[in-house]
Amino acid sequence: MDIKKHLIITGNSTISWKDAIVKAIEEASKTIDYLYDVKILEQRAHIDGNKISEYFVDLDLSFIVDINRKDS
């Protein structure tokens, strides 16, 4: 049986929402093992003048808990 934990994070990009998602997952994977899936909770953007200047995404990341992990 897998036990999953959920973590809500926010990613950002000056390029696109997709880029914000990809960058957020890449960064999270540097410190979180066993990433399992992602759910996009919200997308929003800052507007500067008449153009989008920055994209933001709130993500619900889930990862599998290693029940055999030994404390160090």
N, CA, C and O atoms as a Tripos MOL2 file, in Angstrom:
@<TRIPOS>MOLECULE
protein
  288   287    72     0     0
PROTEIN
NO_CHARGES

@<TRIPOS>ATOM
      1 N           0.8470   -1.1850    0.0000 N.3       1 MET1
      2 CA          0.0000    0.0000    0.0000 C.3       1 MET1
      3 C           0.8860    1.2390    0.0000 C.2       1 MET1
      4 O           1.8040    1.3520    0.8120 O.2       1 MET1
      5 N           0.6110    2.1610   -0.9050 N.am      2 ASP2
      6 CA          1.3420    3.4200   -0.9540 C.3       2 ASP2
      7 C           0.6430    4.4670   -0.1040 C.2       2 ASP2
      8 O          -0.5830    4.5870   -0.1170 O.2       2 ASP2
      9 N           1.4340    5.2080    0.6210 N.am      3 ILE3
     10 CA          0.9340    6.3570    1.3700 C.3       3 ILE3
     11 C           1.4800    7.5910    0.6660 C.2       3 ILE3
     12 O           2.6790    7.6820    0.4030 O.2       3 ILE3
     13 N           0.5990    8.5400    0.3620 N.am      4 LYS4
     14 CA          1.0130    9.7480   -0.3410 C.3       4 LYS4
     15 C           0.8150   10.9650    0.5450 C.2       4 LYS4
     16 O          -0.1420   11.0480    1.3140 O.2       4 LYS4
     17 N           1.7330   11.8960    0.4210 N.am      5 LYS5
     18 CA          1.6090   13.2030    1.0520 C.3       5 LYS5
     19 C           1.3930   14.2240   -0.0460 C.2       5 LYS5
     20 O           1.8030   14.0260   -1.1900 O.2       5 LYS5
     21 N           0.7460   15.3180    0.3160 N.am      6 HIS6
     22 CA          0.4930   16.3940   -0.6360 C.3       6 HIS6
     23 C           1.1640   17.6650   -0.1500 C.2       6 HIS6
     24 O           1.2060   17.9630    1.0430 O.2       6 HIS6
     25 N           1.6830   18.3950   -1.1090 N.am      7 LEU7
     26 CA          2.3660   19.6460   -0.8310 C.3       7 LEU7
     27 C           1.8860   20.6680   -1.8510 C.2       7 LEU7
     28 O           1.9020   20.4050   -3.0540 O.2       7 LEU7
     29 N           1.4670   21.8160   -1.3820 N.am      8 ILE8
     30 CA          1.0270   22.8710   -2.2990 C.3       8 ILE8
     31 C           2.1740   23.8570   -2.4790 C.2       8 ILE8
     32 O           2.6990   24.4100   -1.5130 O.2       8 ILE8
     33 N           2.5510   24.0620   -3.7440 N.am      9 ILE9
     34 CA          3.6320   24.9880   -4.0680 C.3       9 ILE9
     35 C           3.1610   25.9620   -5.1390 C.2       9 ILE9
     36 O           2.1690   25.7110   -5.8230 O.2       9 ILE9
     37 N           3.8760   27.0710   -5.2800 N.am     10 THR10
     38 CA          3.5960   28.0580   -6.3210 C.3      10 THR10
     39 C           4.8230   28.1960   -7.2050 C.2      10 THR10
     40 O           5.9360   28.4030   -6.7210 O.2      10 THR10
     41 N           4.6030   28.0800   -8.5030 N.am     11 GLY11
     42 CA          5.6720   28.2800   -9.4760 C.3      11 GLY11
     43 C           5.4240   29.5580  -10.2450 C.2      11 GLY11
     44 O           4.2920   30.0310  -10.3380 O.2      11 GLY11
     45 N           6.5050   30.1220  -10.8050 N.am     12 ASN12
     46 CA          6.3500   31.3420  -11.5960 C.3      12 ASN12
     47 C           7.2850   31.3220  -12.7870 C.2      12 ASN12
     48 O           8.2990   30.6250  -12.7890 O.2      12 ASN12
     49 N           6.9310   32.0900  -13.7940 N.am     13 SER13
     50 CA          7.7300   32.1830  -15.0180 C.3      13 SER13
     51 C           7.3610   33.4770  -15.7380 C.2      13 SER13
     52 O           6.2400   33.9730  -15.6270 O.2      13 SER13
     53 N           8.3290   34.0070  -16.4750 N.am     14 THR14
     54 CA          8.0370   35.1550  -17.3310 C.3      14 THR14
     55 C           7.6920   34.6980  -18.7450 C.2      14 THR14
     56 O           7.4320   35.5250  -19.6180 O.2      14 THR14
     57 N           7.6880   33.3720  -18.9760 N.am     15 ILE15
     58 CA          7.4570   32.8290  -20.3180 C.3      15 ILE15
     59 C           6.0240   32.3350  -20.5050 C.2      15 ILE15
     60 O           5.3350   32.7620  -21.4320 O.2      15 ILE15
     61 N           5.5650   31.4180  -19.6120 N.am     16 SER16
     62 CA          4.2290   30.8300  -19.7840 C.3      16 SER16
     63 C           3.8220   30.0780  -18.5190 C.2      16 SER16
     64 O           4.6420   29.8380  -17.6330 O.2      16 SER16
     65 N           2.5330   29.7080  -18.4510 N.am     17 TRP17
     66 CA          2.0640   28.8750  -17.3450 C.3      17 TRP17
     67 C           2.7370   27.5070  -17.3990 C.2      17 TRP17
     68 O           3.1350   26.9620  -16.3700 O.2      17 TRP17
     69 N           2.8600   26.9590  -18.6020 N.am     18 LYS18
     70 CA          3.5100   25.6520  -18.7370 C.3      18 LYS18
     71 C           4.9390   25.7040  -18.2110 C.2      18 LYS18
     72 O           5.3740   24.7940  -17.5050 O.2      18 LYS18
     73 N           5.6630   26.7490  -18.5460 N.am     19 ASP19
     74 CA          7.0340   26.8900  -18.0690 C.3      19 ASP19
     75 C           7.0720   27.0020  -16.5500 C.2      19 ASP19
     76 O           7.9720   26.4590  -15.9100 O.2      19 ASP19
     77 N           6.1100   27.6960  -15.9730 N.am     20 ALA20
     78 CA          6.0370   27.8110  -14.5110 C.3      20 ALA20
     79 C           5.8190   26.4420  -13.8700 C.2      20 ALA20
     80 O           6.4150   26.1330  -12.8380 O.2      20 ALA20
     81 N           4.9680   25.6270  -14.4830 N.am     21 ILE21
     82 CA          4.7040   24.2780  -13.9680 C.3      21 ILE21
     83 C           5.9680   23.4200  -14.0470 C.2      21 ILE21
     84 O           6.3600   22.7790  -13.0720 O.2      21 ILE21
     85 N           6.5920   23.4200  -15.2150 N.am     22 VAL22
     86 CA          7.7870   22.5960  -15.4210 C.3      22 VAL22
     87 C           8.9000   23.0040  -14.4650 C.2      22 VAL22
     88 O           9.5360   22.1470  -13.8510 O.2      22 VAL22
     89 N           9.1400   24.3100  -14.3340 N.am     23 LYS23
     90 CA         10.2010   24.7880  -13.4450 C.3      23 LYS23
     91 C           9.9060   24.4470  -11.9910 C.2      23 LYS23
     92 O          10.8190   24.0720  -11.2550 O.2      23 LYS23
     93 N           8.6570   24.5680  -11.5620 N.am     24 ALA24
     94 CA          8.2990   24.2580  -10.1730 C.3      24 ALA24
     95 C           8.5310   22.7780   -9.8700 C.2      24 ALA24
     96 O           9.0540   22.4340   -8.8100 O.2      24 ALA24
     97 N           8.1430   21.9070  -10.7970 N.am     25 ILE25
     98 CA          8.3500   20.4650  -10.5860 C.3      25 ILE25
     99 C           9.8390   20.1350  -10.5800 C.2      25 ILE25
    100 O          10.2910   19.3340   -9.7620 O.2      25 ILE25
    101 N          10.6010   20.7410  -11.4780 N.am     26 GLU26
    102 CA         12.0500   20.5060  -11.5140 C.3      26 GLU26
    103 C          12.7000   20.9150  -10.1960 C.2      26 GLU26
    104 O          13.5320   20.1820   -9.6620 O.2      26 GLU26
    105 N          12.3330   22.0650   -9.6750 N.am     27 GLU27
    106 CA         12.9080   22.5280   -8.4130 C.3      27 GLU27
    107 C          12.4840   21.6340   -7.2480 C.2      27 GLU27
    108 O          13.3100   21.2820   -6.4060 O.2      27 GLU27
    109 N          11.2130   21.2680   -7.1970 N.am     28 ALA28
    110 CA         10.7260   20.4180   -6.1070 C.3      28 ALA28
    111 C          11.4190   19.0560   -6.1330 C.2      28 ALA28
    112 O          11.7060   18.4810   -5.0830 O.2      28 ALA28
    113 N          11.6850   18.5500   -7.3210 N.am     29 SER29
    114 CA         12.2960   17.2210   -7.4260 C.3      29 SER29
    115 C          13.7320   17.1930   -6.9160 C.2      29 SER29
    116 O          14.2800   16.1140   -6.6870 O.2      29 SER29
    117 N          14.3450   18.3470   -6.7350 N.am     30 LYS30
    118 CA         15.7080   18.4100   -6.1930 C.3      30 LYS30
    119 C          15.7470   18.0500   -4.7100 C.2      30 LYS30
    120 O          16.7740   17.5930   -4.2100 O.2      30 LYS30
    121 N          14.6390   18.2520   -4.0110 N.am     31 THR31
    122 CA         14.6280   18.0120   -2.5660 C.3      31 THR31
    123 C          13.5380   17.0510   -2.1080 C.2      31 THR31
    124 O          13.4970   16.6850   -0.9330 O.2      31 THR31
    125 N          12.6600   16.6380   -3.0090 N.am     32 ILE32
    126 CA         11.5820   15.7190   -2.6480 C.3      32 ILE32
    127 C          11.7120   14.4570   -3.4900 C.2      32 ILE32
    128 O          11.7010   14.5140   -4.7200 O.2      32 ILE32
    129 N          11.8370   13.3170   -2.8140 N.am     33 ASP33
    130 CA         11.9230   12.0430   -3.5110 C.3      33 ASP33
    131 C          10.5290   11.4840   -3.7930 C.2      33 ASP33
    132 O           9.5600   11.8250   -3.1140 O.2      33 ASP33
    133 N          10.4460   10.6400   -4.7840 N.am     34 TYR34
    134 CA          9.2340    9.8650   -5.1040 C.3      34 TYR34
    135 C           8.0370   10.7430   -5.4960 C.2      34 TYR34
    136 O           6.9000   10.4370   -5.1360 O.2      34 TYR34
    137 N           8.2930   11.8360   -6.2340 N.am     35 LEU35
    138 CA          7.1670   12.6230   -6.7380 C.3      35 LEU35
    139 C           6.2630   11.7020   -7.5380 C.2      35 LEU35
    140 O           6.7350   10.8620   -8.3030 O.2      35 LEU35
    141 N           4.9550   11.8680   -7.3550 N.am     36 TYR36
    142 CA          4.0020   10.9310   -7.9560 C.3      36 TYR36
    143 C           3.0970   11.5890   -8.9850 C.2      36 TYR36
    144 O           3.0000   11.1170  -10.1180 O.2      36 TYR36
    145 N           2.4320   12.6770   -8.6000 N.am     37 ASP37
    146 CA          1.5870   13.3710   -9.5590 C.3      37 ASP37
    147 C           1.4020   14.8210   -9.1510 C.2      37 ASP37
    148 O           1.8120   15.2490   -8.0720 O.2      37 ASP37
    149 N           0.7760   15.5540  -10.0460 N.am     38 VAL38
    150 CA          0.5670   16.9780   -9.8340 C.3      38 VAL38
    151 C          -0.8500   17.3450  -10.2730 C.2      38 VAL38
    152 O          -1.3750   16.8200  -11.2560 O.2      38 VAL38
    153 N          -1.4460   18.2540   -9.5210 N.am     39 LYS39
    154 CA         -2.7580   18.7970   -9.8760 C.3      39 LYS39
    155 C          -2.6130   20.3140   -9.9220 C.2      39 LYS39
    156 O          -2.1060   20.9260   -8.9820 O.2      39 LYS39
    157 N          -3.0550   20.9040  -11.0020 N.am     40 ILE40
    158 CA         -3.0000   22.3570  -11.1320 C.3      40 ILE40
    159 C          -4.2230   22.9330  -10.4400 C.2      40 ILE40
    160 O          -5.3600   22.6790  -10.8360 O.2      40 ILE40
    161 N          -3.9690   23.7110   -9.4030 N.am     41 LEU41
    162 CA         -5.0640   24.2680   -8.6110 C.3      41 LEU41
    163 C          -5.5320   25.6130   -9.1460 C.2      41 LEU41
    164 O          -6.7300   25.8900   -9.1910 O.2      41 LEU41
    165 N          -4.5780   26.4460   -9.5520 N.am     42 GLU42
    166 CA         -4.9460   27.7920   -9.9960 C.3      42 GLU42
    167 C          -3.8550   28.3430  -10.9020 C.2      42 GLU42
    168 O          -2.6750   28.0370  -10.7310 O.2      42 GLU42
    169 N          -4.2640   29.1570  -11.8650 N.am     43 GLN43
    170 CA         -3.3400   29.8880  -12.7190 C.3      43 GLN43
    171 C          -3.7120   31.3610  -12.6410 C.2      43 GLN43
    172 O          -4.8890   31.7220  -12.6380 O.2      43 GLN43
    173 N          -2.6900   32.1990  -12.5790 N.am     44 ARG44
    174 CA         -2.9360   33.6410  -12.5700 C.3      44 ARG44
    175 C          -1.7190   34.3400  -13.1600 C.2      44 ARG44
    176 O          -0.6890   33.7040  -13.3820 O.2      44 ARG44
    177 N          -1.8240   35.6270  -13.4140 N.am     45 ALA45
    178 CA         -0.7170   36.3530  -14.0350 C.3      45 ALA45
    179 C          -0.7320   37.8140  -13.6080 C.2      45 ALA45
    180 O          -1.7740   38.3770  -13.2700 O.2      45 ALA45
    181 N           0.4470   38.4050  -13.6330 N.am     46 HIS46
    182 CA          0.5730   39.8520  -13.4540 C.3      46 HIS46
    183 C           0.5350   40.4930  -14.8380 C.2      46 HIS46
    184 O           1.0830   39.9620  -15.8040 O.2      46 HIS46
    185 N          -0.1130   41.6240  -14.9070 N.am     47 ILE47
    186 CA         -0.1910   42.3570  -16.1660 C.3      47 ILE47
    187 C           0.5670   43.6560  -15.9970 C.2      47 ILE47
    188 O           0.3790   44.3760  -15.0170 O.2      47 ILE47
    189 N           1.4280   43.9500  -16.9620 N.am     48 ASP48
    190 CA          2.1850   45.2020  -16.9700 C.3      48 ASP48
    191 C           1.8180   45.9280  -18.2540 C.2      48 ASP48
    192 O           2.1800   45.5010  -19.3510 O.2      48 ASP48
    193 N           1.0990   47.0220  -18.1050 N.am     49 GLY49
    194 CA          0.5890   47.7110  -19.2930 C.3      49 GLY49
    195 C          -0.5150   46.8800  -19.9090 C.2      49 GLY49
    196 O          -1.5540   46.6650  -19.2840 O.2      49 GLY49
    197 N          -0.3050   46.4140  -21.1180 N.am     50 ASN50
    198 CA         -1.3110   45.5760  -21.7720 C.3      50 ASN50
    199 C          -0.7850   44.1670  -22.0480 C.2      50 ASN50
    200 O          -1.3480   43.4440  -22.8690 O.2      50 ASN50
    201 N           0.3080   43.7720  -21.3530 N.am     51 LYS51
    202 CA          0.8960   42.4550  -21.5840 C.3      51 LYS51
    203 C           1.0970   41.7130  -20.2630 C.2      51 LYS51
    204 O           1.2840   42.3240  -19.2100 O.2      51 LYS51
    205 N           1.0550   40.4010  -20.3440 N.am     52 ILE52
    206 CA          1.3530   39.5870  -19.1730 C.3      52 ILE52
    207 C           2.8540   39.6590  -18.9260 C.2      52 ILE52
    208 O           3.6550   39.4160  -19.8280 O.2      52 ILE52
    209 N           3.2280   39.9960  -17.6890 N.am     53 SER53
    210 CA          4.6440   40.0980  -17.3530 C.3      53 SER53
    211 C           5.1510   38.9000  -16.5590 C.2      53 SER53
    212 O           6.3470   38.6100  -16.5750 O.2      53 SER53
    213 N           4.2480   38.1960  -15.8570 N.am     54 GLU54
    214 CA          4.6680   37.0300  -15.0920 C.3      54 GLU54
    215 C           3.4820   36.0900  -14.8830 C.2      54 GLU54
    216 O           2.3650   36.5230  -14.6000 O.2      54 GLU54
    217 N           3.7520   34.8120  -15.0290 N.am     55 TYR55
    218 CA          2.7420   33.7660  -14.8870 C.3      55 TYR55
    219 C           2.9610   33.0410  -13.5620 C.2      55 TYR55
    220 O           4.1000   32.8090  -13.1570 O.2      55 TYR55
    221 N           1.8600   32.6830  -12.8850 N.am     56 PHE56
    222 CA          1.9230   31.9740  -11.6130 C.3      56 PHE56
    223 C           1.0000   30.7610  -11.6630 C.2      56 PHE56
    224 O          -0.0790   30.8170  -12.2540 O.2      56 PHE56
    225 N           1.4290   29.6700  -11.0430 N.am     57 VAL57
    226 CA          0.5870   28.4800  -10.9160 C.3      57 VAL57
    227 C           0.6920   27.9450   -9.4970 C.2      57 VAL57
    228 O           1.7810   27.8760   -8.9250 O.2      57 VAL57
    229 N          -0.4450   27.5700   -8.9380 N.am     58 ASP58
    230 CA         -0.4650   26.8660   -7.6580 C.3      58 ASP58
    231 C          -0.6510   25.3900   -7.9800 C.2      58 ASP58
    232 O          -1.5830   25.0090   -8.6880 O.2      58 ASP58
    233 N           0.2500   24.5630   -7.4490 N.am     59 LEU59
    234 CA          0.2490   23.1330   -7.7490 C.3      59 LEU59
    235 C           0.0930   22.3320   -6.4730 C.2      59 LEU59
    236 O           0.6330   22.6900   -5.4260 O.2      59 LEU59
    237 N          -0.6520   21.2440   -6.5750 N.am     60 ASP60
    238 CA         -0.7430   20.2550   -5.5020 C.3      60 ASP60
    239 C           0.1140   19.0780   -5.9440 C.2      60 ASP60
    240 O          -0.3000   18.2720   -6.7770 O.2      60 ASP60
    241 N           1.3200   18.9880   -5.3740 N.am     61 LEU61
    242 CA          2.2270   17.8870   -5.6860 C.3      61 LEU61
    243 C           1.9850   16.7660   -4.6910 C.2      61 LEU61
    244 O           1.8130   17.0140   -3.4970 O.2      61 LEU61
    245 N           1.9730   15.5520   -5.1710 N.am     62 SER62
    246 CA          1.9170   14.4300   -4.2400 C.3      62 SER62
    247 C           3.1780   13.5980   -4.4160 C.2      62 SER62
    248 O           3.7420   13.5030   -5.5060 O.2      62 SER62
    249 N           3.5980   13.0040   -3.3160 N.am     63 PHE63
    250 CA          4.7540   12.1340   -3.3530 C.3      63 PHE63
    251 C           4.5120   10.9560   -2.4300 C.2      63 PHE63
    252 O           3.7600   11.0480   -1.4610 O.2      63 PHE63
    253 N           5.1590    9.8560   -2.7480 N.am     64 ILE64
    254 CA          4.9720    8.6200   -1.9850 C.3      64 ILE64
    255 C           5.8930    8.6480   -0.7740 C.2      64 ILE64
    256 O           7.0740    8.9760   -0.8830 O.2      64 ILE64
    257 N           5.3390    8.3020    0.3730 N.am     65 VAL65
    258 CA          6.1030    8.2280    1.6100 C.3      65 VAL65
    259 C           6.8660    6.9070    1.6230 C.2      65 VAL65
    260 O           6.2940    5.8420    1.3910 O.2      65 VAL65
    261 N           8.1580    6.9940    1.8970 N.am     66 ASP66
    262 CA          8.9900    5.7950    1.9950 C.3      66 ASP66
    263 C           8.8470    5.2170    3.3850 C.2      66 ASP66
    264 O           9.4980    5.6760    4.3240 O.2      66 ASP66
    265 N           7.9900    4.2020    3.5220 N.am     67 ILE67
    266 CA          7.7170    3.6470    4.8520 C.3      67 ILE67
    267 C           8.8760    2.8220    5.3960 C.2      67 ILE67
    268 O           8.8840    2.4560    6.5710 O.2      67 ILE67
    269 N           9.8550    2.5280    4.5440 N.am     68 ASN68
    270 CA         11.0250    1.7670    4.9840 C.3      68 ASN68
    271 C          12.2270    2.6480    5.3030 C.2      68 ASN68
    272 O          13.3040    2.1530    5.6360 O.2      68 ASN68
    273 N          12.0310    3.9410    5.1990 N.am     69 ARG69
    274 CA         13.1420    4.8840    5.4500 C.3      69 ARG69
    275 C          13.5660    4.8260    6.9050 C.2      69 ARG69
    276 O          12.7360    4.7870    7.8130 O.2      69 ARG69
    277 N          14.8380    4.8200    7.1020 N.am     70 LYS70
    278 CA         15.3870    4.8130    8.4500 C.3      70 LYS70
    279 C          15.7880    6.2310    8.8260 C.2      70 LYS70
    280 O          16.3750    6.9460    8.0140 O.2      70 LYS70
    281 N          15.4790    6.6380   10.0330 N.am     71 ASP71
    282 CA         15.8870    7.9720   10.5120 C.3      71 ASP71
    283 C          17.4010    8.0050   10.6210 C.2      71 ASP71
    284 O          18.0330    7.0150   10.9880 O.2      71 ASP71
    285 N          17.9680    9.1460   10.2990 N.am     72 SER72
    286 CA         19.4230    9.2500   10.4040 C.3      72 SER72
    287 C          19.8660    9.9860   11.6330 C.2      72 SER72
    288 O          21.0650   10.1520   11.8560 O.2      72 SER72
@<TRIPOS>BOND
     1     1     2 1
     2     2     3 1
     3     3     4 2
     4     3     5 am
     5     5     6 1
     6     6     7 1
     7     7     8 2
     8     7     9 am
     9     9    10 1
    10    10    11 1
    11    11    12 2
    12    11    13 am
    13    13    14 1
    14    14    15 1
    15    15    16 2
    16    15    17 am
    17    17    18 1
    18    18    19 1
    19    19    20 2
    20    19    21 am
    21    21    22 1
    22    22    23 1
    23    23    24 2
    24    23    25 am
    25    25    26 1
    26    26    27 1
    27    27    28 2
    28    27    29 am
    29    29    30 1
    30    30    31 1
    31    31    32 2
    32    31    33 am
    33    33    34 1
    34    34    35 1
    35    35    36 2
    36    35    37 am
    37    37    38 1
    38    38    39 1
    39    39    40 2
    40    39    41 am
    41    41    42 1
    42    42    43 1
    43    43    44 2
    44    43    45 am
    45    45    46 1
    46    46    47 1
    47    47    48 2
    48    47    49 am
    49    49    50 1
    50    50    51 1
    51    51    52 2
    52    51    53 am
    53    53    54 1
    54    54    55 1
    55    55    56 2
    56    55    57 am
    57    57    58 1
    58    58    59 1
    59    59    60 2
    60    59    61 am
    61    61    62 1
    62    62    63 1
    63    63    64 2
    64    63    65 am
    65    65    66 1
    66    66    67 1
    67    67    68 2
    68    67    69 am
    69    69    70 1
    70    70    71 1
    71    71    72 2
    72    71    73 am
    73    73    74 1
    74    74    75 1
    75    75    76 2
    76    75    77 am
    77    77    78 1
    78    78    79 1
    79    79    80 2
    80    79    81 am
    81    81    82 1
    82    82    83 1
    83    83    84 2
    84    83    85 am
    85    85    86 1
    86    86    87 1
    87    87    88 2
    88    87    89 am
    89    89    90 1
    90    90    91 1
    91    91    92 2
    92    91    93 am
    93    93    94 1
    94    94    95 1
    95    95    96 2
    96    95    97 am
    97    97    98 1
    98    98    99 1
    99    99   100 2
   100    99   101 am
   101   101   102 1
   102   102   103 1
   103   103   104 2
   104   103   105 am
   105   105   106 1
   106   106   107 1
   107   107   108 2
   108   107   109 am
   109   109   110 1
   110   110   111 1
   111   111   112 2
   112   111   113 am
   113   113   114 1
   114   114   115 1
   115   115   116 2
   116   115   117 am
   117   117   118 1
   118   118   119 1
   119   119   120 2
   120   119   121 am
   121   121   122 1
   122   122   123 1
   123   123   124 2
   124   123   125 am
   125   125   126 1
   126   126   127 1
   127   127   128 2
   128   127   129 am
   129   129   130 1
   130   130   131 1
   131   131   132 2
   132   131   133 am
   133   133   134 1
   134   134   135 1
   135   135   136 2
   136   135   137 am
   137   137   138 1
   138   138   139 1
   139   139   140 2
   140   139   141 am
   141   141   142 1
   142   142   143 1
   143   143   144 2
   144   143   145 am
   145   145   146 1
   146   146   147 1
   147   147   148 2
   148   147   149 am
   149   149   150 1
   150   150   151 1
   151   151   152 2
   152   151   153 am
   153   153   154 1
   154   154   155 1
   155   155   156 2
   156   155   157 am
   157   157   158 1
   158   158   159 1
   159   159   160 2
   160   159   161 am
   161   161   162 1
   162   162   163 1
   163   163   164 2
   164   163   165 am
   165   165   166 1
   166   166   167 1
   167   167   168 2
   168   167   169 am
   169   169   170 1
   170   170   171 1
   171   171   172 2
   172   171   173 am
   173   173   174 1
   174   174   175 1
   175   175   176 2
   176   175   177 am
   177   177   178 1
   178   178   179 1
   179   179   180 2
   180   179   181 am
   181   181   182 1
   182   182   183 1
   183   183   184 2
   184   183   185 am
   185   185   186 1
   186   186   187 1
   187   187   188 2
   188   187   189 am
   189   189   190 1
   190   190   191 1
   191   191   192 2
   192   191   193 am
   193   193   194 1
   194   194   195 1
   195   195   196 2
   196   195   197 am
   197   197   198 1
   198   198   199 1
   199   199   200 2
   200   199   201 am
   201   201   202 1
   202   202   203 1
   203   203   204 2
   204   203   205 am
   205   205   206 1
   206   206   207 1
   207   207   208 2
   208   207   209 am
   209   209   210 1
   210   210   211 1
   211   211   212 2
   212   211   213 am
   213   213   214 1
   214   214   215 1
   215   215   216 2
   216   215   217 am
   217   217   218 1
   218   218   219 1
   219   219   220 2
   220   219   221 am
   221   221   222 1
   222   222   223 1
   223   223   224 2
   224   223   225 am
   225   225   226 1
   226   226   227 1
   227   227   228 2
   228   227   229 am
   229   229   230 1
   230   230   231 1
   231   231   232 2
   232   231   233 am
   233   233   234 1
   234   234   235 1
   235   235   236 2
   236   235   237 am
   237   237   238 1
   238   238   239 1
   239   239   240 2
   240   239   241 am
   241   241   242 1
   242   242   243 1
   243   243   244 2
   244   243   245 am
   245   245   246 1
   246   246   247 1
   247   247   248 2
   248   247   249 am
   249   249   250 1
   250   250   251 1
   251   251   252 2
   252   251   253 am
   253   253   254 1
   254   254   255 1
   255   255   256 2
   256   255   257 am
   257   257   258 1
   258   258   259 1
   259   259   260 2
   260   259   261 am
   261   261   262 1
   262   262   263 1
   263   263   264 2
   264   263   265 am
   265   265   266 1
   266   266   267 1
   267   267   268 2
   268   267   269 am
   269   269   270 1
   270   270   271 1
   271   271   272 2
   272   271   273 am
   273   273   274 1
   274   274   275 1
   275   275   276 2
   276   275   277 am
   277   277   278 1
   278   278   279 1
   279   279   280 2
   280   279   281 am
   281   281   282 1
   282   282   283 1
   283   283   284 2
   284   283   285 am
   285   285   286 1
   286   286   287 1
   287   287   288 2
@<TRIPOS>SUBSTRUCTURE
     1 MET1         2 RESIDUE 1 A MET
     2 ASP2         6 RESIDUE 1 A ASP
     3 ILE3        10 RESIDUE 1 A ILE
     4 LYS4        14 RESIDUE 1 A LYS
     5 LYS5        18 RESIDUE 1 A LYS
     6 HIS6        22 RESIDUE 1 A HIS
     7 LEU7        26 RESIDUE 1 A LEU
     8 ILE8        30 RESIDUE 1 A ILE
     9 ILE9        34 RESIDUE 1 A ILE
    10 THR10       38 RESIDUE 1 A THR
    11 GLY11       42 RESIDUE 1 A GLY
    12 ASN12       46 RESIDUE 1 A ASN
    13 SER13       50 RESIDUE 1 A SER
    14 THR14       54 RESIDUE 1 A THR
    15 ILE15       58 RESIDUE 1 A ILE
    16 SER16       62 RESIDUE 1 A SER
    17 TRP17       66 RESIDUE 1 A TRP
    18 LYS18       70 RESIDUE 1 A LYS
    19 ASP19       74 RESIDUE 1 A ASP
    20 ALA20       78 RESIDUE 1 A ALA
    21 ILE21       82 RESIDUE 1 A ILE
    22 VAL22       86 RESIDUE 1 A VAL
    23 LYS23       90 RESIDUE 1 A LYS
    24 ALA24       94 RESIDUE 1 A ALA
    25 ILE25       98 RESIDUE 1 A ILE
    26 GLU26      102 RESIDUE 1 A GLU
    27 GLU27      106 RESIDUE 1 A GLU
    28 ALA28      110 RESIDUE 1 A ALA
    29 SER29      114 RESIDUE 1 A SER
    30 LYS30      118 RESIDUE 1 A LYS
    31 THR31      122 RESIDUE 1 A THR
    32 ILE32      126 RESIDUE 1 A ILE
    33 ASP33      130 RESIDUE 1 A ASP
    34 TYR34      134 RESIDUE 1 A TYR
    35 LEU35      138 RESIDUE 1 A LEU
    36 TYR36      142 RESIDUE 1 A TYR
    37 ASP37      146 RESIDUE 1 A ASP
    38 VAL38      150 RESIDUE 1 A VAL
    39 LYS39      154 RESIDUE 1 A LYS
    40 ILE40      158 RESIDUE 1 A ILE
    41 LEU41      162 RESIDUE 1 A LEU
    42 GLU42      166 RESIDUE 1 A GLU
    43 GLN43      170 RESIDUE 1 A GLN
    44 ARG44      174 RESIDUE 1 A ARG
    45 ALA45      178 RESIDUE 1 A ALA
    46 HIS46      182 RESIDUE 1 A HIS
    47 ILE47      186 RESIDUE 1 A ILE
    48 ASP48      190 RESIDUE 1 A ASP
    49 GLY49      194 RESIDUE 1 A GLY
    50 ASN50      198 RESIDUE 1 A ASN
    51 LYS51      202 RESIDUE 1 A LYS
    52 ILE52      206 RESIDUE 1 A ILE
    53 SER53      210 RESIDUE 1 A SER
    54 GLU54      214 RESIDUE 1 A GLU
    55 TYR55      218 RESIDUE 1 A TYR
    56 PHE56      222 RESIDUE 1 A PHE
    57 VAL57      226 RESIDUE 1 A VAL
    58 ASP58      230 RESIDUE 1 A ASP
    59 LEU59      234 RESIDUE 1 A LEU
    60 ASP60      238 RESIDUE 1 A ASP
    61 LEU61      242 RESIDUE 1 A LEU
    62 SER62      246 RESIDUE 1 A SER
    63 PHE63      250 RESIDUE 1 A PHE
    64 ILE64      254 RESIDUE 1 A ILE
    65 VAL65      258 RESIDUE 1 A VAL
    66 ASP66      262 RESIDUE 1 A ASP
    67 ILE67      266 RESIDUE 1 A ILE
    68 ASN68      270 RESIDUE 1 A ASN
    69 ARG69      274 RESIDUE 1 A ARG
    70 LYS70      278 RESIDUE 1 A LYS
    71 ASP71      282 RESIDUE 1 A ASP
    72 SER72      286 RESIDUE 1 A SER
